[in-house]
Amino acid sequence: MQSHSHKIIIWLIVHCLIFSSCLSAGCGKNGDKVKVAVPLRDINAVKEDHTKELMAIPGVVGVYVGALENGTPCIGVMVVKKSPELEKKIPKELEGHPVRIDETGVIKPL
C-alpha cells in the first residue's frame, strides 16, 4: 500500500507532465494550436541573411528594417506592384520577425 506522500508525488508528476506537454504543443484556450514566433536573432542580421533570396523574387525591388504601425520592428519588402501572387511568395515572418510588403513602384538610382 502506498503512503499518502507517495500518492501526492505521483499526482504532482502526472500533472506536471500534462502541463508541460500542453505548453510544448502550444495549446490555446480550446485546445487549438497557438503559434508564437519569438525572434532569436537580431533583425538586422536576419534581414542581411534573407535579402538575396527576397531580391530574387520577381517584382521585389528592396529590403529594409522598419517598424509596423504599432512600433514593432519588421523586415520591409518593397515591391513594384503588390499582388496576391507576390504575397504568396514573400513570407509573413522571417525567424520570428514580421514582414511587411510595401508597394513602391520601380526604384531607380539617381
Biopython code that builds the backbone (N, CA, C, O; Angstrom):
import numpy as np
from Bio.PDB.StructureBuilder import StructureBuilder

atoms = [
    (1, "MET", "N", (0.828, -1.172, 0.000)),
    (1, "MET", "CA", (0.000, 0.000, 0.000)),
    (1, "MET", "C", (0.882, 1.249, 0.000)),
    (1, "MET", "O", (1.859, 1.333, 0.745)),
    (2, "GLN", "N", (0.528, 2.205, -0.837)),
    (2, "GLN", "CA", (1.327, 3.413, -0.973)),
    (2, "GLN", "C", (0.999, 4.409, 0.139)),
    (2, "GLN", "O", (-0.139, 4.508, 0.598)),
    (3, "SER", "N", (2.013, 5.129, 0.548)),
    (3, "SER", "CA", (1.797, 6.158, 1.556)),
    (3, "SER", "C", (1.127, 7.359, 0.908)),
    (3, "SER", "O", (1.138, 7.510, -0.314)),
    (4, "HIS", "N", (0.547, 8.206, 1.739)),
    (4, "HIS", "CA", (-0.137, 9.403, 1.258)),
    (4, "HIS", "C", (0.832, 10.324, 0.521)),
    (4, "HIS", "O", (0.472, 10.866, -0.524)),
    (5, "SER", "N", (2.041, 10.517, 1.028)),
    (5, "SER", "CA", (3.015, 11.398, 0.381)),
    (5, "SER", "C", (3.459, 10.840, -0.966)),
    (5, "SER", "O", (3.739, 11.601, -1.892)),
    (6, "HIS", "N", (3.524, 9.508, -1.078)),
    (6, "HIS", "CA", (3.897, 8.881, -2.344)),
    (6, "HIS", "C", (2.816, 9.156, -3.402)),
    (6, "HIS", "O", (3.142, 9.408, -4.563)),
    (7, "LYS", "N", (1.550, 9.110, -3.015)),
    (7, "LYS", "CA", (0.440, 9.392, -3.940)),
    (7, "LYS", "C", (0.480, 10.850, -4.389)),
    (7, "LYS", "O", (0.215, 11.149, -5.554)),
    (8, "ILE", "N", (0.808, 11.755, -3.472)),
    (8, "ILE", "CA", (0.892, 13.175, -3.822)),
    (8, "ILE", "C", (2.009, 13.410, -4.828)),
    (8, "ILE", "O", (1.842, 14.173, -5.780)),
    (9, "ILE", "N", (3.147, 12.755, -4.619)),
    (9, "ILE", "CA", (4.276, 12.904, -5.538)),
    (9, "ILE", "C", (3.893, 12.408, -6.931)),
    (9, "ILE", "O", (4.198, 13.064, -7.927)),
    (10, "ILE", "N", (3.232, 11.259, -7.007)),
    (10, "ILE", "CA", (2.793, 10.721, -8.304)),
    (10, "ILE", "C", (1.799, 11.671, -8.957)),
    (10, "ILE", "O", (1.882, 11.920, -10.160)),
    (11, "TRP", "N", (0.857, 12.208, -8.176)),
    (11, "TRP", "CA", (-0.135, 13.148, -8.691)),
    (11, "TRP", "C", (0.570, 14.386, -9.257)),
    (11, "TRP", "O", (0.220, 14.854, -10.340)),
    (12, "LEU", "N", (1.550, 14.914, -8.538)),
    (12, "LEU", "CA", (2.298, 16.088, -8.994)),
    (12, "LEU", "C", (3.054, 15.808, -10.287)),
    (12, "LEU", "O", (3.056, 16.637, -11.197)),
    (13, "ILE", "N", (3.691, 14.650, -10.373)),
    (13, "ILE", "CA", (4.449, 14.288, -11.569)),
    (13, "ILE", "C", (3.524, 14.201, -12.781)),
    (13, "ILE", "O", (3.839, 14.721, -13.851)),
    (14, "VAL", "N", (2.381, 13.538, -12.602)),
    (14, "VAL", "CA", (1.423, 13.377, -13.703)),
    (14, "VAL", "C", (0.931, 14.747, -14.176)),
    (14, "VAL", "O", (0.881, 15.007, -15.378)),
    (15, "HIS", "N", (0.572, 15.614, -13.240)),
    (15, "HIS", "CA", (0.058, 16.921, -13.628)),
    (15, "HIS", "C", (1.142, 17.813, -14.241)),
    (15, "HIS", "O", (0.851, 18.607, -15.136)),
    (16, "CYS", "N", (2.358, 17.694, -13.781)),
    (16, "CYS", "CA", (3.459, 18.448, -14.395)),
    (16, "CYS", "C", (3.692, 17.985, -15.829)),
    (16, "CYS", "O", (3.940, 18.805, -16.712)),
    (17, "LEU", "N", (3.615, 16.680, -16.066)),
    (17, "LEU", "CA", (3.779, 16.157, -17.423)),
    (17, "LEU", "C", (2.666, 16.644, -18.342)),
    (17, "LEU", "O", (2.921, 17.017, -19.487)),
    (18, "ILE", "N", (1.436, 16.642, -17.845)),
    (18, "ILE", "CA", (0.305, 17.123, -18.640)),
    (18, "ILE", "C", (0.480, 18.610, -18.956)),
    (18, "ILE", "O", (0.295, 19.032, -20.098)),
    (19, "PHE", "N", (0.834, 19.392, -17.952)),
    (19, "PHE", "CA", (1.031, 20.835, -18.138)),
    (19, "PHE", "C", (2.150, 21.115, -19.132)),
    (19, "PHE", "O", (1.989, 21.941, -20.031)),
    (20, "SER", "N", (3.275, 20.437, -18.979)),
    (20, "SER", "CA", (4.405, 20.698, -19.876)),
    (20, "SER", "C", (4.110, 20.245, -21.301)),
    (20, "SER", "O", (4.557, 20.885, -22.252)),
    (21, "SER", "N", (3.366, 19.153, -21.467)),
    (21, "SER", "CA", (3.034, 18.721, -22.832)),
    (21, "SER", "C", (2.069, 19.695, -23.478)),
    (21, "SER", "O", (2.125, 19.917, -24.687)),
    (22, "CYS", "N", (1.191, 20.271, -22.689)),
    (22, "CYS", "CA", (0.269, 21.278, -23.221)),
    (22, "CYS", "C", (1.039, 22.518, -23.656)),
    (22, "CYS", "O", (0.749, 23.082, -24.711)),
    (23, "LEU", "N", (2.004, 22.947, -22.870)),
    (23, "LEU", "CA", (2.816, 24.107, -23.231)),
    (23, "LEU", "C", (3.636, 23.845, -24.484)),
    (23, "LEU", "O", (3.707, 24.692, -25.375)),
    (24, "SER", "N", (4.254, 22.671, -24.551)),
    (24, "SER", "CA", (5.097, 22.378, -25.714)),
    (24, "SER", "C", (4.273, 22.207, -26.980)),
    (24, "SER", "O", (4.781, 22.432, -28.078)),
    (25, "ALA", "N", (3.025, 21.817, -26.849)),
    (25, "ALA", "CA", (2.161, 21.668, -28.017)),
    (25, "ALA", "C", (1.548, 22.996, -28.419)),
    (25, "ALA", "O", (0.973, 23.109, -29.502)),
    (26, "GLY", "N", (1.660, 23.999, -27.567)),
    (26, "GLY", "CA", (1.098, 25.313, -27.879)),
    (26, "GLY", "C", (-0.405, 25.323, -27.769)),
    (26, "GLY", "O", (-1.079, 25.883, -28.634)),
    (27, "CYS", "N", (-0.948, 24.724, -26.741)),
    (27, "CYS", "CA", (-2.398, 24.657, -26.593)),
    (27, "CYS", "C", (-2.976, 26.022, -26.295)),
    (27, "CYS", "O", (-2.432, 26.774, -25.486)),
    (28, "GLY", "N", (-4.077, 26.342, -26.945)),
    (28, "GLY", "CA", (-4.801, 27.577, -26.676)),
    (28, "GLY", "C", (-5.924, 27.300, -25.708)),
    (28, "GLY", "O", (-5.944, 26.253, -25.060)),
    (29, "LYS", "N", (-6.863, 28.229, -25.601)),
    (29, "LYS", "CA", (-7.979, 28.100, -24.667)),
    (29, "LYS", "C", (-8.828, 26.880, -24.954)),
    (29, "LYS", "O", (-9.283, 26.201, -24.034)),
    (30, "ASN", "N", (-9.043, 26.600, -26.232)),
    (30, "ASN", "CA", (-9.909, 25.484, -26.612)),
    (30, "ASN", "C", (-9.117, 24.304, -27.147)),
    (30, "ASN", "O", (-9.661, 23.478, -27.881)),
    (31, "GLY", "N", (-7.858, 24.212, -26.799)),
    (31, "GLY", "CA", (-7.025, 23.134, -27.298)),
    (31, "GLY", "C", (-6.485, 23.405, -28.690)),
    (31, "GLY", "O", (-5.823, 22.554, -29.283)),
    (32, "ASP", "N", (-6.773, 24.617, -29.222)),
    (32, "ASP", "CA", (-6.271, 24.977, -30.547)),
    (32, "ASP", "C", (-4.773, 25.212, -30.471)),
    (32, "ASP", "O", (-4.258, 25.630, -29.434)),
    (33, "LYS", "N", (-4.088, 24.949, -31.546)),
    (33, "LYS", "CA", (-2.658, 25.227, -31.610)),
    (33, "LYS", "C", (-2.450, 26.733, -31.717)),
    (33, "LYS", "O", (-3.127, 27.409, -32.492)),
    (34, "VAL", "N", (-1.517, 27.248, -30.942)),
    (34, "VAL", "CA", (-1.177, 28.657, -30.973)),
    (34, "VAL", "C", (0.275, 28.761, -31.386)),
    (34, "VAL", "O", (1.156, 28.228, -30.710)),
    (35, "LYS", "N", (0.534, 29.446, -32.495)),
    (35, "LYS", "CA", (1.900, 29.598, -32.969)),
    (35, "LYS", "C", (2.451, 30.913, -32.447)),
    (35, "LYS", "O", (1.926, 31.985, -32.750)),
    (36, "VAL", "N", (3.496, 30.823, -31.674)),
    (36, "VAL", "CA", (4.142, 32.015, -31.144)),
    (36, "VAL", "C", (5.564, 32.036, -31.674)),
    (36, "VAL", "O", (6.376, 31.172, -31.343)),
    (37, "ALA", "N", (5.855, 33.029, -32.496)),
    (37, "ALA", "CA", (7.197, 33.149, -33.051)),
    (37, "ALA", "C", (7.983, 34.132, -32.198)),
    (37, "ALA", "O", (7.590, 35.288, -32.044)),
    (38, "VAL", "N", (9.078, 33.670, -31.657)),
    (38, "VAL", "CA", (9.929, 34.516, -30.839)),
    (38, "VAL", "C", (11.241, 34.718, -31.586)),
    (38, "VAL", "O", (11.965, 33.759, -31.850)),
    (39, "PRO", "N", (11.544, 35.963, -31.926)),
    (39, "PRO", "CA", (12.797, 36.217, -32.640)),
    (39, "PRO", "C", (13.998, 35.779, -31.814)),
    (39, "PRO", "O", (14.107, 36.117, -30.635)),
    (40, "LEU", "N", (14.892, 35.030, -32.433)),
    (40, "LEU", "CA", (16.079, 34.565, -31.745)),
    (40, "LEU", "C", (17.305, 35.387, -32.129)),
    (40, "LEU", "O", (18.261, 35.491, -31.361)),
    (41, "ARG", "N", (17.266, 35.966, -33.323)),
    (41, "ARG", "CA", (18.431, 36.722, -33.800)),
    (41, "ARG", "C", (18.050, 38.175, -34.043)),
    (41, "ARG", "O", (16.879, 38.516, -34.211)),
    (42, "ASP", "N", (19.075, 39.020, -34.056)),
    (42, "ASP", "CA", (18.899, 40.439, -34.328)),
    (42, "ASP", "C", (18.249, 40.629, -35.696)),
    (42, "ASP", "O", (18.616, 39.959, -36.661)),
    (43, "ILE", "N", (17.296, 41.531, -35.776)),
    (43, "ILE", "CA", (16.545, 41.752, -37.011)),
    (43, "ILE", "C", (17.449, 42.176, -38.167)),
    (43, "ILE", "O", (17.185, 41.821, -39.316)),
    (44, "ASN", "N", (18.513, 42.930, -37.880)),
    (44, "ASN", "CA", (19.423, 43.360, -38.946)),
    (44, "ASN", "C", (20.174, 42.172, -39.536)),
    (44, "ASN", "O", (20.379, 42.110, -40.748)),
    (45, "ALA", "N", (20.584, 41.234, -38.697)),
    (45, "ALA", "CA", (21.268, 40.035, -39.182)),
    (45, "ALA", "C", (20.311, 39.166, -39.999)),
    (45, "ALA", "O", (20.699, 38.602, -41.022)),
    (46, "VAL", "N", (19.065, 39.060, -39.546)),
    (46, "VAL", "CA", (18.066, 38.273, -40.280)),
    (46, "VAL", "C", (17.819, 38.895, -41.646)),
    (46, "VAL", "O", (17.758, 38.189, -42.653)),
    (47, "LYS", "N", (17.675, 40.224, -41.684)),
    (47, "LYS", "CA", (17.461, 40.920, -42.965)),
    (47, "LYS", "C", (18.627, 40.673, -43.915)),
    (47, "LYS", "O", (18.425, 40.362, -45.088)),
    (48, "GLU", "N", (19.841, 40.811, -43.405)),
    (48, "GLU", "CA", (21.025, 40.599, -44.243)),
    (48, "GLU", "C", (21.061, 39.177, -44.803)),
    (48, "GLU", "O", (21.380, 38.974, -45.975)),
    (49, "ASP", "N", (20.735, 38.202, -43.966)),
    (49, "ASP", "CA", (20.803, 36.802, -44.395)),
    (49, "ASP", "C", (19.707, 36.426, -45.395)),
    (49, "ASP", "O", (19.861, 35.452, -46.131)),
    (50, "HIS", "N", (18.606, 37.178, -45.436)),
    (50, "HIS", "CA", (17.489, 36.827, -46.328)),
    (50, "HIS", "C", (17.321, 37.788, -47.503)),
    (50, "HIS", "O", (16.468, 37.565, -48.361)),
    (51, "THR", "N", (18.120, 38.849, -47.553)),
    (51, "THR", "CA", (17.969, 39.847, -48.623)),
    (51, "THR", "C", (18.147, 39.229, -50.002)),
    (51, "THR", "O", (17.350, 39.502, -50.900)),
    (52, "LYS", "N", (19.161, 38.411, -50.190)),
    (52, "LYS", "CA", (19.437, 37.838, -51.513)),
    (52, "LYS", "C", (18.250, 37.007, -52.019)),
    (52, "LYS", "O", (17.847, 37.136, -53.175)),
    (53, "GLU", "N", (17.692, 36.150, -51.143)),
    (53, "GLU", "CA", (16.554, 35.311, -51.577)),
    (53, "GLU", "C", (15.308, 36.146, -51.834)),
    (53, "GLU", "O", (14.544, 35.845, -52.750)),
    (54, "LEU", "N", (15.088, 37.199, -51.034)),
    (54, "LEU", "CA", (13.927, 38.062, -51.260)),
    (54, "LEU", "C", (14.084, 38.857, -52.552)),
    (54, "LEU", "O", (13.129, 38.996, -53.317)),
    (55, "MET", "N", (15.281, 39.376, -52.798)),
    (55, "MET", "CA", (15.531, 40.154, -54.014)),
    (55, "MET", "C", (15.450, 39.291, -55.273)),
    (55, "MET", "O", (15.267, 39.822, -56.369)),
    (56, "ALA", "N", (15.581, 37.991, -55.137)),
    (56, "ALA", "CA", (15.480, 37.081, -56.285)),
    (56, "ALA", "C", (14.028, 36.883, -56.729)),
    (56, "ALA", "O", (13.783, 36.342, -57.808)),
    (57, "ILE", "N", (13.074, 37.311, -55.917)),
    (57, "ILE", "CA", (11.657, 37.187, -56.277)),
    (57, "ILE", "C", (11.323, 38.300, -57.270)),
    (57, "ILE", "O", (11.508, 39.477, -56.963)),
    (58, "PRO", "N", (10.828, 37.933, -58.471)),
    (58, "PRO", "CA", (10.479, 38.961, -59.455)),
    (58, "PRO", "C", (9.462, 39.949, -58.882)),
    (58, "PRO", "O", (8.436, 39.555, -58.327)),
    (59, "GLY", "N", (9.764, 41.231, -59.027)),
    (59, "GLY", "CA", (8.871, 42.268, -58.511)),
    (59, "GLY", "C", (9.365, 42.900, -57.222)),
    (59, "GLY", "O", (8.886, 43.967, -56.839)),
    (60, "VAL", "N", (10.318, 42.261, -56.540)),
    (60, "VAL", "CA", (10.891, 42.827, -55.314)),
    (60, "VAL", "C", (12.019, 43.770, -55.706)),
    (60, "VAL", "O", (12.903, 43.401, -56.479)),
    (61, "VAL", "N", (11.988, 44.996, -55.169)),
    (61, "VAL", "CA", (12.993, 45.992, -55.524)),
    (61, "VAL", "C", (13.826, 46.471, -54.329)),
    (61, "VAL", "O", (14.747, 47.269, -54.503)),
    (62, "GLY", "N", (13.517, 45.999, -53.131)),
    (62, "GLY", "CA", (14.297, 46.409, -51.970)),
    (62, "GLY", "C", (13.876, 45.708, -50.699)),
    (62, "GLY", "O", (12.753, 45.217, -50.589)),
    (63, "VAL", "N", (14.786, 45.665, -49.738)),
    (63, "VAL", "CA", (14.530, 45.058, -48.427)),
    (63, "VAL", "C", (15.144, 45.987, -47.384)),
    (63, "VAL", "O", (16.252, 46.488, -47.576)),
    (64, "TYR", "N", (14.434, 46.218, -46.285)),
    (64, "TYR", "CA", (14.921, 47.133, -45.255)),
    (64, "TYR", "C", (14.388, 46.724, -43.881)),
    (64, "TYR", "O", (13.490, 45.887, -43.788)),
    (65, "VAL", "N", (14.927, 47.300, -42.836)),
    (65, "VAL", "CA", (14.407, 47.134, -41.481)),
    (65, "VAL", "C", (13.581, 48.366, -41.166)),
    (65, "VAL", "O", (14.054, 49.494, -41.301)),
    (66, "GLY", "N", (12.350, 48.147, -40.749)),
    (66, "GLY", "CA", (11.447, 49.253, -40.422)),
    (66, "GLY", "C", (10.634, 48.914, -39.191)),
    (66, "GLY", "O", (11.081, 48.169, -38.318)),
    (67, "ALA", "N", (9.431, 49.471, -39.131)),
    (67, "ALA", "CA", (8.539, 49.218, -37.995)),
    (67, "ALA", "C", (7.096, 49.166, -38.481)),
    (67, "ALA", "O", (6.711, 49.870, -39.414)),
    (68, "LEU", "N", (6.308, 48.316, -37.827)),
    (68, "LEU", "CA", (4.878, 48.265, -38.095)),
    (68, "LEU", "C", (4.217, 49.496, -37.479)),
    (68, "LEU", "O", (4.871, 50.269, -36.778)),
    (69, "GLU", "N", (2.925, 49.678, -37.738)),
    (69, "GLU", "CA", (2.188, 50.826, -37.199)),
    (69, "GLU", "C", (2.236, 50.881, -35.675)),
    (69, "GLU", "O", (2.198, 51.964, -35.091)),
    (70, "ASN", "N", (2.320, 49.704, -35.022)),
    (70, "ASN", "CA", (2.334, 49.664, -33.553)),
    (70, "ASN", "C", (3.753, 49.797, -32.981)),
    (70, "ASN", "O", (3.946, 49.690, -31.770)),
    (71, "GLY", "N", (4.741, 50.029, -33.849)),
    (71, "GLY", "CA", (6.112, 50.206, -33.395)),
    (71, "GLY", "C", (6.958, 48.948, -33.367)),
    (71, "GLY", "O", (8.156, 49.019, -33.094)),
    (72, "THR", "N", (6.361, 47.794, -33.645)),
    (72, "THR", "CA", (7.100, 46.540, -33.670)),
    (72, "THR", "C", (8.086, 46.537, -34.825)),
    (72, "THR", "O", (7.693, 46.804, -35.961)),
    (73, "PRO", "N", (9.364, 46.242, -34.569)),
    (73, "PRO", "CA", (10.325, 46.169, -35.669)),
    (73, "PRO", "C", (9.898, 45.113, -36.694)),
    (73, "PRO", "O", (9.369, 44.062, -36.331)),
    (74, "CYS", "N", (10.130, 45.401, -37.963)),
    (74, "CYS", "CA", (9.762, 44.452, -39.017)),
    (74, "CYS", "C", (10.791, 44.508, -40.130)),
    (74, "CYS", "O", (11.619, 45.416, -40.201)),
    (75, "ILE", "N", (10.713, 43.512, -40.994)),
    (75, "ILE", "CA", (11.517, 43.493, -42.208)),
    (75, "ILE", "C", (10.587, 43.945, -43.326)),
    (75, "ILE", "O", (9.568, 43.309, -43.596)),
    (76, "GLY", "N", (10.947, 45.045, -43.971)),
    (76, "GLY", "CA", (10.130, 45.570, -45.049)),
    (76, "GLY", "C", (10.618, 45.050, -46.386)),
    (76, "GLY", "O", (11.819, 44.977, -46.644)),
    (77, "VAL", "N", (9.669, 44.692, -47.225)),
    (77, "VAL", "CA", (9.984, 44.236, -48.579)),
    (77, "VAL", "C", (9.271, 45.185, -49.535)),
    (77, "VAL", "O", (8.043, 45.272, -49.540)),
    (78, "MET", "N", (10.060, 45.898, -50.347)),
    (78, "MET", "CA", (9.498, 46.835, -51.311)),
    (78, "MET", "C", (9.262, 46.112, -52.632)),
    (78, "MET", "O", (10.143, 45.425, -53.149)),
    (79, "VAL", "N", (8.052, 46.283, -53.165)),
    (79, "VAL", "CA", (7.697, 45.639, -54.435)),
    (79, "VAL", "C", (7.210, 46.693, -55.417)),
    (79, "VAL", "O", (6.704, 47.743, -55.020)),
    (80, "VAL", "N", (7.369, 46.401, -56.708)),
    (80, "VAL", "CA", (6.906, 47.317, -57.749)),
    (80, "VAL", "C", (5.400, 47.466, -57.649)),
    (80, "VAL", "O", (4.886, 48.583, -57.598)),
    (81, "LYS", "N", (4.691, 46.346, -57.621)),
    (81, "LYS", "CA", (3.229, 46.344, -57.517)),
    (81, "LYS", "C", (2.806, 45.166, -56.646)),
    (81, "LYS", "O", (3.168, 44.020, -56.915)),
    (82, "LYS", "N", (2.043, 45.458, -55.605)),
    (82, "LYS", "CA", (1.558, 44.428, -54.700)),
    (82, "LYS", "C", (0.519, 43.569, -55.416)),
    (82, "LYS", "O", (-0.373, 44.092, -56.085)),
    (83, "SER", "N", (0.637, 42.246, -55.274)),
    (83, "SER", "CA", (-0.307, 41.332, -55.905)),
    (83, "SER", "C", (-0.460, 40.093, -55.026)),
    (83, "SER", "O", (0.422, 39.793, -54.221)),
    (84, "PRO", "N", (-1.564, 39.376, -55.173)),
    (84, "PRO", "CA", (-1.748, 38.136, -54.401)),
    (84, "PRO", "C", (-0.623, 37.122, -54.668)),
    (84, "PRO", "O", (-0.215, 36.389, -53.768)),
    (85, "GLU", "N", (-0.134, 37.091, -55.903)),
    (85, "GLU", "CA", (0.953, 36.172, -56.260)),
    (85, "GLU", "C", (2.227, 36.503, -55.467)),
    (85, "GLU", "O", (2.887, 35.610, -54.935)),
    (86, "LEU", "N", (2.558, 37.790, -55.397)),
    (86, "LEU", "CA", (3.735, 38.206, -54.631)),
    (86, "LEU", "C", (3.535, 37.942, -53.139)),
    (86, "LEU", "O", (4.464, 37.510, -52.456)),
    (87, "GLU", "N", (2.338, 38.197, -52.636)),
    (87, "GLU", "CA", (2.056, 37.975, -51.218)),
    (87, "GLU", "C", (2.227, 36.506, -50.835)),
    (87, "GLU", "O", (2.562, 36.200, -49.691)),
    (88, "LYS", "N", (2.000, 35.601, -51.780)),
    (88, "LYS", "CA", (2.211, 34.170, -51.520)),
    (88, "LYS", "C", (3.696, 33.813, -51.483)),
    (88, "LYS", "O", (4.114, 32.929, -50.735)),
    (89, "LYS", "N", (4.482, 34.508, -52.297)),
    (89, "LYS", "CA", (5.910, 34.197, -52.396)),
    (89, "LYS", "C", (6.730, 34.801, -51.253)),
    (89, "LYS", "O", (7.765, 34.254, -50.872)),
    (90, "ILE", "N", (6.271, 35.914, -50.714)),
    (90, "ILE", "CA", (7.005, 36.601, -49.648)),
    (90, "ILE", "C", (6.493, 36.097, -48.305)),
    (90, "ILE", "O", (5.290, 36.149, -48.048)),
    (91, "PRO", "N", (7.389, 35.607, -47.439)),
    (91, "PRO", "CA", (6.929, 35.067, -46.152)),
    (91, "PRO", "C", (6.306, 36.150, -45.264)),
    (91, "PRO", "O", (6.650, 37.327, -45.374)),
    (92, "LYS", "N", (5.402, 35.744, -44.398)),
    (92, "LYS", "CA", (4.748, 36.663, -43.454)),
    (92, "LYS", "C", (5.680, 37.021, -42.304)),
    (92, "LYS", "O", (5.531, 38.068, -41.674)),
    (93, "GLU", "N", (6.643, 36.144, -42.037)),
    (93, "GLU", "CA", (7.636, 36.398, -40.995)),
    (93, "GLU", "C", (8.922, 35.681, -41.344)),
    (93, "GLU", "O", (8.915, 34.680, -42.060)),
    (94, "LEU", "N", (10.028, 36.200, -40.832)),
    (94, "LEU", "CA", (11.345, 35.591, -41.022)),
    (94, "LEU", "C", (12.010, 35.460, -39.659)),
    (94, "LEU", "O", (12.302, 36.456, -38.997)),
    (95, "GLU", "N", (12.240, 34.244, -39.258)),
    (95, "GLU", "CA", (12.910, 33.946, -37.989)),
    (95, "GLU", "C", (12.258, 34.685, -36.823)),
    (95, "GLU", "O", (12.944, 35.173, -35.925)),
    (96, "GLY", "N", (10.927, 34.761, -36.846)),
    (96, "GLY", "CA", (10.187, 35.386, -35.757)),
    (96, "GLY", "C", (9.932, 36.869, -35.924)),
    (96, "GLY", "O", (9.223, 37.464, -35.112)),
    (97, "HIS", "N", (10.495, 37.483, -36.960)),
    (97, "HIS", "CA", (10.285, 38.915, -37.205)),
    (97, "HIS", "C", (9.194, 39.077, -38.266)),
    (97, "HIS", "O", (9.235, 38.398, -39.292)),
    (98, "PRO", "N", (8.217, 39.966, -38.039)),
    (98, "PRO", "CA", (7.173, 40.163, -39.041)),
    (98, "PRO", "C", (7.739, 40.793, -40.310)),
    (98, "PRO", "O", (8.716, 41.542, -40.278)),
    (99, "VAL", "N", (7.095, 40.466, -41.423)),
    (99, "VAL", "CA", (7.493, 41.024, -42.724)),
    (99, "VAL", "C", (6.336, 41.871, -43.244)),
    (99, "VAL", "O", (5.183, 41.440, -43.237)),
    (100, "ARG", "N", (6.660, 43.087, -43.696)),
    (100, "ARG", "CA", (5.653, 43.981, -44.266)),
    (100, "ARG", "C", (5.996, 44.192, -45.738)),
    (100, "ARG", "O", (7.158, 44.386, -46.093)),
    (101, "ILE", "N", (4.975, 44.151, -46.584)),
    (101, "ILE", "CA", (5.160, 44.381, -48.014)),
    (101, "ILE", "C", (4.682, 45.792, -48.338)),
    (101, "ILE", "O", (3.554, 46.164, -48.017)),
    (102, "ASP", "N", (5.551, 46.574, -48.977)),
    (102, "ASP", "CA", (5.227, 47.944, -49.369)),
    (102, "ASP", "C", (5.299, 48.077, -50.882)),
    (102, "ASP", "O", (6.304, 47.716, -51.495)),
    (103, "GLU", "N", (4.230, 48.596, -51.485)),
    (103, "GLU", "CA", (4.230, 48.875, -52.912)),
    (103, "GLU", "C", (4.908, 50.217, -53.142)),
    (103, "GLU", "O", (4.417, 51.249, -52.684)),
    (104, "THR", "N", (6.025, 50.209, -53.846)),
    (104, "THR", "CA", (6.815, 51.422, -54.042)),
    (104, "THR", "C", (6.908, 51.854, -55.501)),
    (104, "THR", "O", (7.285, 52.989, -55.790)),
    (105, "GLY", "N", (6.569, 50.958, -56.414)),
    (105, "GLY", "CA", (6.826, 51.235, -57.820)),
    (105, "GLY", "C", (8.273, 50.915, -58.122)),
    (105, "GLY", "O", (8.989, 50.374, -57.279)),
    (106, "VAL", "N", (8.703, 51.250, -59.328)),
    (106, "VAL", "CA", (10.068, 50.986, -59.741)),
    (106, "VAL", "C", (11.005, 51.940, -58.991)),
    (106, "VAL", "O", (10.706, 53.126, -58.851)),
    (107, "ILE", "N", (12.120, 51.424, -58.518)),
    (107, "ILE", "CA", (13.110, 52.253, -57.844)),
    (107, "ILE", "C", (14.339, 52.321, -58.737)),
    (107, "ILE", "O", (14.894, 51.296, -59.135)),
    (108, "LYS", "N", (14.757, 53.548, -59.046)),
    (108, "LYS", "CA", (15.915, 53.750, -59.921)),
    (108, "LYS", "C", (16.961, 54.562, -59.176)),
    (108, "LYS", "O", (16.612, 55.460, -58.410)),
    (109, "PRO", "N", (18.248, 54.263, -59.389)),
    (109, "PRO", "CA", (19.277, 55.078, -58.761)),
    (109, "PRO", "C", (19.290, 56.477, -59.368)),
    (109, "PRO", "O", (18.955, 56.653, -60.540)),
    (110, "LEU", "N", (19.673, 57.458, -58.581)),
    (110, "LEU", "CA", (19.727, 58.842, -59.076)),
    (110, "LEU", "C", (20.921, 59.077, -59.964)),
    (110, "LEU", "O", (21.111, 60.187, -60.461)),
]
sb = StructureBuilder()
sb.init_structure("model")
sb.init_model(0)
sb.init_chain("A")
sb.init_seg("    ")
for serial, (resi, resn, name, xyz) in enumerate(atoms, 1):
    if name == "N":
        sb.init_residue(resn, " ", resi, " ")
    sb.init_atom(name, np.array(xyz, "f"), 0.0, 1.0, " ", f" {name:<3s}", serial, name[0])
structure = sb.get_structure()
